[in-house]
Amino acid sequence: MKHEILLLGKIKDSFIAEGVEEYLKRLQHYTKVELRYLKGKGKKGALLSTEQEGELLLANVPANAFVVALDVQGKNLSSEGLAEQVINWENTGTRSVCYLIGGPLGLSPSLLARADLRLSFSKMTFTHDMVRLLLVEQLYRAYTIKAGEKYHK
Ligand SMILES: C[S@@+](CC[C@H](N)C(=O)[O-])C[C@H]1O[C@@H](n2cnc3c(N)ncnc32)[C@H](O)[C@@H]1O
């Protein structure tokens, strides 16, 4: 199974980029996770509208992927719950899971409608970059829970 995270632009803060790299390295032991960078700006660096961002993200979702939209208003899962979801994906032969994180204005309604799961990390709003880091850390945690390892306490 492959996890693919679609990203709007590069990570701005080096401390977040380092954290993301660290968890990607650790995840290699368990699964494939790919970050795919999309150009999150229009002509002359103009910000894309929520709808334009949504279309760009949707156009890059692999066919038949299970789509997870990161959404403040989505479902709260425990880390054990995410580990169960990973097991369920594996048991049901899911080949690709695609994660979508919104830009400054959030995710478009059409994109939220396509999502198979709307996942919330809490009721607080995080930056796009912070959500990337939280996502790779929680995926790593899920795989260590699944493997019965000590990282998760
Ligand atoms: C800066 S936030 C956008 C804030 C925007 N006002 C909104 O309503 O979504 C950028 C993106 O990070 C993700 N995000 C932020 N906080 C989140 C949370 N608590 N749980 C899940 N995703 C979150 C969402 O994908 C969001 O579109």
The ligand as a Gaussian input file, in Angstrom:
#p B3LYP/6-31G(d) Opt

LIG

0 1
 C       -4.501000      27.116000       7.757000
 S       -5.592000      25.764000       7.575000
 C       -6.964000      26.522000       6.747000
 C       -7.861000      27.280000       7.646000
 C       -9.181000      27.612000       6.993000
 N       -9.734000      28.776000       7.631000
 C      -10.196000      26.462000       7.095000
 O      -11.308000      26.728000       7.495000
 O       -9.887000      25.306000       6.762000
 C       -4.899000      24.846000       6.259000
 C       -5.363000      23.423000       6.158000
 O       -4.780000      22.663000       7.197000
 C       -5.641000      21.575000       7.526000
 N       -5.950000      21.667000       8.965000
 C       -5.744000      22.715000       9.800000
 N       -6.100000      22.410000      11.059000
 C       -6.527000      21.118000      11.048000
 C       -7.013000      20.197000      12.030000
 N       -7.177000      20.554000      13.309000
 N       -7.326000      18.948000      11.630000
 C       -7.188000      18.566000      10.342000
 N       -6.727000      19.380000       9.365000
 C       -6.411000      20.639000       9.699000
 C       -6.880000      21.682000       6.645000
 O       -6.704000      20.851000       5.504000
 C       -6.837000      23.143000       6.263000
 O       -7.495000      23.349000       5.053000

